[in-house]
Amino acid sequence: MVAGETSGDLLAGLLLDGLKARWPALTCSGIGGPQMARRGFQAWWPSDKLAVRGYVEVLRHYREIVGIRERLKQRLLGGQDPRPDIFIGVDAPDFNLDLEAALKSHGIKTVHFVSPAVWAWRADRVEKIRRSVDHVLCIFPFEPALLAAHGIAATYVGHPLANVIPMRPDRLAARRKLGLQVDDTVIAILPGSRESEIKYLASRFFKAAGLVKRARPAIKFIVPAIPLLKRQIERLADEAGVRADLQILEGQSHTALAACDVTLIASGTATLEAALFKRPMVIAYNMNWLSWQIMRRKKLQPWVGLPNILCRDFVVPELLQEAATPEALAAALLAWVDAKYSAPEKIATVEQRFTTLHAELQRDTSQLASNAIQKILEA
């Protein structure tokens, strides 16, 4: 298995639960993170080695990433270890699809878990998927039909997080855990899980928090940080002059999302987690200017945030690139805070839209995925 970055590690860990239940003697190795390690996965390289987003950022790490992929391919094919019965690439399509193509050409069955979003970005990738994989495990219900139209076998397995996150999150219990009061107004700040995201977003987010704090001094801020980036986040909070106003957590993103009233959040998988927690949010993103110019030309839909894409509507605001100023972010956050009292129906509508989405994504993912993998192995 290969899973890149924090979100892939989480999804792969949940998938491993189902695989281990079906094949208790299963051994699994490759590239992964702590969630996978807890299930007995042997990581030859850590998943954060692949946590790079943006064309320019990838170029800076290109030689290292390609080198890891080549060494992994040689290890899987070269006899140092027994050949795998199956290879599962979890997300990270820029890394995994080329590796899957090479393994497939040598007779190893390949599965890709989490369909590359050809419906939102880079439709030209379809042919590469067809060449590279025997089967795609899809987390969104409309994806198998889209892939089937291009001759790609796929199965909808639901989204694992829809089973992990409760339909009705316990806000009070989460607040107790974090030492917050039931009547506090709480904003969760999630500037991303990649170093590049922290670089381009954290300062903007923290400056926005400072503006919100000046306008509403009683508001509380919580910031879940992955351990590797916690010191960097603390430094940027200090530089923005808001360190004393933030409760910076080590991990606990789900606790933070359960506890908050609204979240300021980097575009990515975390936005879907926030939607499953039924939380209003402000989605933001900023990256290297050249990477942005390349990516925006490949965009196929008006939305970037997953909750908006899946609802096919601007349910929550998106502030991207130059629009993601601290002032604009603060204003969007305050609009949600004020709606809590002046327009509760607006909050209720968001919660209902996200509840419907949650129900659509809720399936026995581990069971469905392991069923599909067994059929592939038997074919």
N, C-alpha and C positions, 0 to 999 in steps of 0.2 A: 504494500500500500504506500501511496504517497499523498500526504495531506499538507497543504501549504497554509501557514499562518494560523491565527487563533480560531477563526470560524471553521476552517477545514478540520482542525484538530478536534473541535467539539463534535462536528457532524460524524467524523470517522469513529470517534469514541462510541457514539450512540449506535452506529452501524455494527461495530465490533461486538456490542452486547448481543445482537441478534445472531451474528455468526458464531459466537462462542456458545450460545444456547443450542444451536443446531449441531455444531461440531466442537464438542468440549476439548478435544485434543488439538484444535487448530493452533498453528504457529503462524505468526504474522510479523513481518519486518519491513524496513524501508526508511521512509522519512515521516516523522510524526512528532507530536508534542506531548505534554503531560497528561491530557485526557486519554490519549491512546496508551500511554505507558501504564496508566492505572489498570488497563485491561490486559496487560501482559505483552504489549507491543514492544518489539526491539527496534529502537530508533538508531539507524546508522548515521543519520544526520538529523538535527533538530528542525522542526517545521518552520521556525522563524527565519531560517536561511532563505526561504522563498517569499517572505513577507515584503514584497516590493510592488508598488503600483505606479503606473505611469511610464510612458515610453522612454523619457530621458532618464528616469530613475533606474529602469531596467538596464539601460545601456551602461550605466555606471557599474552595475554588478554583473554584467553579462558574462564575462569570462569565468567568474566564480560559479555562477548558476549553471552555465553550460558544462563546466568541469564536473560539477556534482552530478549532473544528469548522465554524463558519459561514464563516470566511474560507477554509478548505480547500474546503468545498463550492462556494463561489463561484468559486474558482480552477479547480476541476475542471469546472464547468459554464459558466463565464462567458466563455470564449473567450481568456483570457490565455494558456493553453497548449492544445495539442491535447487533445481529449477522450480519456480513457483507453479502451482496448479492453475492459478489465476492471478492476474494483477488488477488492482482496483485503484484508479486515480481519483482522488477526492478533490473536486474543484481544480484550482490552479491550472487552467487549460493551457496556458502558454508553456508551462513546463511539461505537463502530463501528456498532451496529445502527441507530441513528437516522440516521447518515450514509449507511449502505447503503440504507435505505428511501428517502431522498431521491434518491440516485443511480439506484436501480432505477426509480423513478417517472419518471425522465427518459430511460429506455432504456439505461442503462449496466448491463452484466452485473455481478453482485456475488457474491463468494465469501467465506465466513467460514471461516478456518482456526483450528481448535480450537473444538469445539462448546461453547457455554455449558453449564455443568454443571446442566442442568435436572433431572437425576437426583439431584442432591445439594442444590441450592438453587433457589428461585424457579421452580417449575414454571409459574407464570403467564407466563413469558417466551416460551413456545413459540409463541404466536400472533404475537408480535413478530418472532420469527425467520422465520416463514413469510412475513410481509409484506415482510421486509427483504432476504432473500437468495435467489439462484437456486440455490445449492448450498453445502453445508457439508462441509468436509474434516475428518474425525474422527480423533482420535489414540488413541481407545480402541475396542476391537472391538465392544462392545455398543451403541455409540451410533447407528449408522445405522438399526438396526431400531426403536429408540425414536423417532427423528425421522421415519422413514417412516410410523409409525402416526399421525403428525399431518400427513402430506402434505408433508413436507420432504425434498427430494432430498439425499442424503448419500453419501459414500464414505469407507470406512475406509482410511487411508493409513499406519497405524502411527505410532509416536512417533519423531520425528527423533533424539532423544537416545539411543534404544535402539540406533541404528547408530553413534553417535559414541562412546559409552561402551563399552569392551570388556567382553565377558562375564566375563572374569577380569582385573580390574584389577591392575596391577603395583604393589603396595604398597611394595616395596623401592625401586623406581626413584623413586617419588614421595617417599619419605623421603630418599633421597640428594639429590634436588633441593632439598629444604627443610633439609638439614643435620641430619636426625634419624637416630637410631640404630635398627637393626633391632629391638632388644628394648625400645625405649621404649614406654610406654603413652601414646597420643596422643588427645586430644579436639579435634575441630574444632568451632568455634563459628560459626554462621551466623545472625546476628540479622536478616537480611532485606536486601532491595535497595532498599527505599523509605525515604524520610526519616521517614515516620510510623512505620514498623516499628522503625527505629533508636530513635526517641523512646520508644516504649512497651516495647521488648524488650531493648535492649542493656544497660541498667543491671542488669536482672534476671539476664540471662545472665552478666554479668561478676561480679556478687555471688555467683552460684552457682559460678562458676569459683574464686572465692576460698575458698569453703567446701570445694570438692573439693580444692583445693591444700593446705589445712590438714590434711585427712584423709589425703591421699596426696601428700606433697611431691614425689615423683619424676615425677608426671604432667606431660606437656607439652601446651600449648594452642596451637592455630593458629587464626587468624581471617582468612579471606579477606574483603577489603573492596573494594567497587567504588570506583574512584578518587574520585568526587565526594563520597563519604561517609567517606573514610578519616580525615580530620582530626576529624570529629565522633565517630567510633568511638574514636580515640585519646584524645580529651578525656574521653569517658565511661569509658574504661578507667582513666584517671588518677583520675577522681572516685571510682571503685569501689576504688581502691587496688591494682589488679592489673596495671597497665601493664607492669611489669617481668617479669610471668609469662607474657605473651602474645607470640607471634610474629604480628604483624599484617602480612598480605600485601596487596599491591596486586593485586586480582583473584585468579586461580589457585584458584578454588573447586573445580575438578575435581581439581587436584593435592592440595588439602587433603582432599577426600573420599577420594581414593585412598590417602592416607597414614595416615588416622586409624583408630583402633579403634572409636570411637563418635562421634556428632555430636549436639550440641544445636542445634536448627534451627527456624527460623520456618516455620510452616505455609505452604505454597505450592508452586510448581513445584520449588523446591530439594529438597523432601522426596522427590520422585520421582527426582531425580538421585541422591540419597543411596541410595535403594533400588536403582537400577541399578548403583551401586557396591557393593551387597550389604552395606551398613553398618548395624549397629544404631543406633537413634537415639532421641532424646527430642524429640517434636514439641511446640512451645509456640506460643501466640499470646496477644496482649493488645492491646486497642484501646480507643478512647474508649468509655466505659460505655454511652452512648446507642446508638452504632453496634452494639455487641454485643447489646443488647436487641432491636434491630430484626432483626439477622441471625439470631439464635438461633431466632426465631419462624419463619423461612423454611427452616430446616434440615430436610431430609427423611430423613436417615440418622443413625445414631448416631455415625458417624465424621466427622472433619474433615480429617485428613491424607490426602493422595492414596494413599500406600502402603496404608493401612488400608482406604480406600474400595475400591481395586481388588482387594485380597485379601479384602474383605468380612469382616474380622476385626481385632481389636486386636492386630496383630502387634507393634507398638511402642506405647509409652505416649504419650498426648496429655494435656498439661496446659494448660488454656485459661483465660484471663481471671484471675479471682481465685485459681484453683488453681495458676497459674504463679508461685508464690513462689520466691525463690532457694533456700530450704530444700528445697522439693519437687523442684525441678529438680536440685539437687545430689544428693539421695537417689536419684533415678531414674538419673542418670549413674553414680553409684557402684554401683548394682545391675548395670548392664551391665559395668562394669570388673571387678567381683568375679566375674561369670558367666564371664569369659574364663578364669578359673582354676578356679572351683568348679563351674561348670555349662556346660562347653563345648558340650554338646548343645543348649542354649538358643540359643547363637550360631549353631550349625550349622543349626538349624531356620529361623531368620530368613534366613540366607544362601540356603537352599534355596527358601524361599517367594519371595524376591526374584529368584532365578535363573529360576524358572518364570515370574514376571511379566515379566522381561526378554525371554524367548523369545516371549511372547505379543504384545509390543509391537514386536518387531523385524521391520520390513518395509522395502522400498526406497521410503522415503517420498517422496523427490524425484521418482522416476520415476512412482509412482502419482499423486501430486498433479499433476504436469505433464500426465499422461494425462487426468485428470479435467478440468483447465482447458482443454486442447485441445478436448475434446468440448463443453464449455460454449461456447467461442468459435465452434465449427462449428454449434451448434444454431440 
